[in-house]
Amino acid sequence: MNSLILAVVGIAMMVAGYLLYSRFLGRRVYKLSASFRTPAHELQDGVDFVPTNKFILWGHHFTSVAGAAPIVGPAVAVIWGWLPAFLWVTLGTVFFAGMHDLGALWASVRNRGQSIGTLSARYIGKRGSRLFLVVIFLLLLMVNAAFAVVISGLLVSTPTSVIPTWGALVVAVLIGQAIYRFKWNLPIVSVIGVIALYGLILLGDRFPVVLPETVLGLSAEAFWILVLFVYAAIASVLPVWVLLQPRDYINGLQLFIGLGLLYGAVLIFQPELVAPAINANVPDGTPASCRCCS
């Protein structure tokens, strides 16, 4: 099959999901209102509750969900053929991921910014809520561990990615200061930030960072995992406007530039898909249940 056909169908499914299904959820299920006063305004504290430019907020949420999972998931699903991966990205995004994230945000915003774990006490009691929070913590720990393993492997196997990865955090902090403290023009800051990110890619390519086999008695992969967890701990306690929002916003712009280049290449070259739609010859070690499905 021509990849352009698949790209057009995928984009059409996403657009239909946004214009039809999300509108149905917003109007009929969640009953969204433009006049609703959000916790960012009601509880403004300059740390976790910060009124935010709609473009920055959109980029923040977009990059939060467009991380490793949407990349690693389809990459694994393609073992069973391009069709499962395609359905994972399209139908999964519209009817599962998008609906779930919209619902979670709606519930939090309508309840003074509380988390789902905290809100659960209203329905399952304090004891059940505490147990639920423990389960959530363990699940998040598993997710963070999985992401840390993937990213640490990348930093070791591709040393040219070290400077762009960590340098992006410095760029994000500077952008946060420029936007929120110095009130600079957002489009100008955005352009400068994107140029800086791509400049870091060139710098990383020129100066790759290769760690020795052992660092402080740890393997290179284990060391990077430890550093990533320390970073996550620091990022979680900083005011949201200092790092997380500007980091996600500027990375979102970079993602869209990458998507534009990718779709442009598909439009120009229209490569044929070489992977089968359904692959029955899965690799050894594939889970038996998935093998049966194939």
N, C-alpha and C positions, 0 to 999 in steps of 0.2 A: 504493500500500500504506500501511496505517496504521503510523505510526512506533512505536506501542506494541508491535505484533506483533514488529517487528524488534528492539526493545529486549529483550523477553522471550526471544526465541530467542537473542540474543547473550549475555544473562546465563546462560541455561541451558547454553550451550556452554562458557562460562568455568567455571561450577560443575562441570560434568561433567569438564572437563579437569583441574580441581584435585582432585576427589574420585577420579577413575578413573585418568587417564593419569599424573598426577604421583605418585600412590600406587604405580602399577606401576613407574615409573622408580625411585622411592625404595627400594622393597622388592626388586625383582627385578634391576634393572640396577646401581644405585649402592650398594645394600645399606647404607642409612643406619642409624646406631646412635646412640641417645640417650646412650650411655655414652662415645662418642668424645671425646677431649680435643682441642679445637681449637687451632690456632696462637695464637689470641688469649690463651689461658691458658698454653700451653706456652712461648711466646716473648714474654710480656707485657713491653713496653718503654715504655708510655705515649705512644708516637708512632704507629706503624703497627699495633701489636698491642695492642688494648685490649678486655678483656671488656666486653660491652655489653648493656644491657637488651634483651630480645627485641623489645619494641615499637619501640624506637629503631632497632635493627638492621633490623627489617622495613621501617620507614619509609625508612631509608637505601637499602636495595636497591630498594624500590618506586619511589622518586623518581628513582633513578639510571637506571632503564630506562624510566620514564614521562616522558621529556623531550621534546625537539623532534621526534625521529624518529617516535614513534607518532602525533604530531599532523600533522607535515608530510607523512609518507608517505600516510596515507589521504586527506588533502586533495588530494594529487596524483593518487592512484588514482581518485578520484571523477570525474576527467575522463572516464574510460571507463565511468562509471555507478556507482550506489551499491552494486551487488553486488560488484564487485572490491574496493571500499573495505571493505565489510562482511567479506568473506572475509579480507582483509589483517589486519583487527583480530582476528577470532575464530580462524580456523584457523591463521593465521600466528603468533599469540601462543601457542597451545597446542602446536602441533607443531614450531615452528621456534624462535621467540624464547625461550619458556619452557624448552624442552628444552635449548637451547644455553646459556642463562645458568645453569641448574641444573648442567649438566655442567661448565662452566668453573669455577664455584664449588666443586663437589665435587673436581675435580682439584687445585685450588689448596689447599683445606683439607686434603686427604689428603697433601699434599706441602709442609708447613711454610710455607704461604702464598706459594709461588712462582708466578710468572706462567706462562701457557701458553708464552710465548716462551722462558723459561728451561727449562721442562720439556722442550721439544722437543729439547734437546741429547741427551737420553737415547736418542732414537730416530733422529735424523737427523745426529748428530754436532755438534761445536762449530762447524765451518765452516757447516754448514747452518743451525744455530741462529742464528748471527750474521746470516746473510742473512734468515732469517725475522724476526728482530727489526727489521731495517731495513725490511722490508715492512710490519710492524705499525706502526712509527713513521710511515711515509709514509701509511698508511691512517688512522691516528689524526689526523695533520695535516690530511688532507682532510676528515675528519669535523668536527674543530674549526673549520676554515675555513668549512665550510658552515653550521655552527651560528652562528658569529660573524657571518656575512653576514645570516642570518635575524634574529638578535637585534639587530644594529646597525640594520637596516632598521626594526625595530619601535621602537627607541628614537628614531629620527629621525621616523618617520611618526606615532608616538603619543608625544609628549613627556610626557604625563601618566603614562607607564609608567616614567620614569627614576627617580623617587624610590622607588616600590615595589620596583623591581628591585634597586637598590643598597642601599636601606634594609633589605631582607630579610637581607642579609649581616651587618649590624650586629646585627639581632635574633638571628640564628643564633649569633653569637659570644657574645652575652649569655646565650643559652639554654645553650650548651655550658658556660660558666662556672657557671651556676646548677645544672646537673645534675651535672657531674663534680667541680667544685671545692668548691661550697657544699652539695652533696647535698640540694637542695631537692626537694620533693614533685613527682614527674613530672606527674601530672594538673594540678596548679595551674600549673606552668610551661608546660604545653602550652596551657592555656586563655589564659594571659596572652600567649603567643607568637602564637597565632592572632588574638587581638584586636589585637595590635600590627601584624600583617601587614595586616589589613583597615583599620586606622587609617592605615597608609602609603598605601593605595589612595586614601582620602579626601584625604590630604595631597597626594598626587601630582596628583589631579584639581584641587585648589585652586591648586597651584603647579607648573605644567608647566615642564619644563626644555628650552628650545630653544637649541641650539648655533648659532653663526653658520655661514655657508656654508663657511668655511675655519677650521681650528684648527691652529696651528703648521704652516701650509702644507699641511695635509691636509683633505680633505673631511670633513664631519661623520660620514659612514658609516665612512670609513677611520679616523678618530680613535677611534670607539667600538670598532672591531675591534681596534685596537692596545691599548686599555684592557682589553678582554676577554681578550686573550692575556696581558697582564701579570697580570691577576687569576688566570687559570688557572695561571700559573707559581707565583704565591705560594700559592694553595690547594693545589697539589700537594706542597709541602714542609712545610706546617703539620701538626702532629699531627692525626690524623683526628678526634679528639674536639673540637678547637677550632672547626672550621668545617664540614667536609663532613658529618659525621654529624648535628649539630643542624640544619644547613641543610636536608638532605634530609628529616629527620624532620618538622620543622615545616611544610615545604612539602607533604609528603605529607598531613598533616592538612588543609591548605587545599585540596588537590586533592580529597579525599574530600567535603569540604563542597560544593565546586563540582559534583562528580558527583551528590551527593544532590539539589542544586537542579535540575540538568539532568534527571535521571530523574524528579524530582517534577513538573517542567513537562511532560514527555512523558506522564506518567500522568494529569495533570489535563486537558491540552488535546488530547492525542492528534493532533498535526498529521499531515496526509497528506504523503507524500514526493512532491516535485515533480520530482526528478531521475529519469531513466529507469534501469531496472535495468542495461541495457547500452546504452552510447551509441556508435553507429556514426559519428556526425558529430563527430569529434574536432577540436580546433582546429588551425589551420595550424601546422606546425612540430613536431607530435607525432611521436616516433620511428616510423619505418616499421614496425619489427617489432611494436610495440605496436598500431599502427593495423591491422595484419593480424589480430592477435588479437581486435580489437574487431569 
